[in-house]
């Protein structure tokens, strides 16, 4: 079902299973950095101080803003444009979970995202 524009799912009645899509490469790399930091901390759990390389957690996929520490999120596109063209949210609820049946996010059990 691939046409000249690269729309792989165009014409299918069911959307692709979004929950089974892997993370983007950029977000996977950030997750691996956070997991590596956790491993370093666990290995040094019997030590008085954390390892020197683990002291700046911003190098391991974390954002530090004042006293708030949050996981870094990639700004890379969330999916190839062909997939974004095939799966779209038709609702108008911005940043809220949708309840309408027209919402492809809701029908796959996901919160509405880009």
Buried (B, 14 or more C-beta within 10 A) or exposed (E): EEEEEEBBBEEEEEBBEBEEEEEBEBBEEBBEBBEBBEEBBEEEEEEEEBEEEBEEBEEBBBEEEEEEEEEBEBEEEBBEEBBEBBBEBEBEBEEEEBEEEEBBBBBBEBEBEE
